[in-house]
């Protein structure tokens, strides 16, 4: 089984391409943003760590962490964002270790793991991956895609660029089908090496 990370700025096509590829037999896709949210549902260890660091002001009326409130804090303060990542990413990495074991037992051929910060966060266990692909698309392409999906607030979200050797670059500036095919070629190159 190959474990391949898909990373890139918002609107580069990670989710759309992964969703399409996951329709193929033997391919499974996980979105680490959604997994991160699960790691800090109420009364989990990560939930308590976040409350200790950011205070009860991040908790909504339902007792769950309000991601919008937390986002306003961390996206305006780089130290707060680093603290958030230091708390959540290790929990996500542990979840991923467990999921990889499950998918190996199931005979999965390719596990696609979507996460914008895979190649750059110091808290991500990159040894879990056979490769991390960095999808690249220009600002106009990304803005148009985010407009189509109603996520225009993410156009200016800062995502650190990977350094040399941290990720395999994939051109995602073409059509959806071209991006899917570029990812497919990158994955096939892993099997050939």
ABEGO torsion letter per residue (X at the ends): XBBBBBBEBBGAGAAAAAAAAAABBGBBBBBAAAAAAAAABBGBAAAAAAAAAAEAAABBAAGBBBAAAAAAAAAABAAAAAAAAAAAAAAAAAAAAAAAAAAAAAGBABBBBBBAAAAABAABBAAABABBBBBBBBAAAAAAAAAAAGAAAAAABBBBBBBBGABBBBBAABBAAAAAAAAAAAAAAAAAX
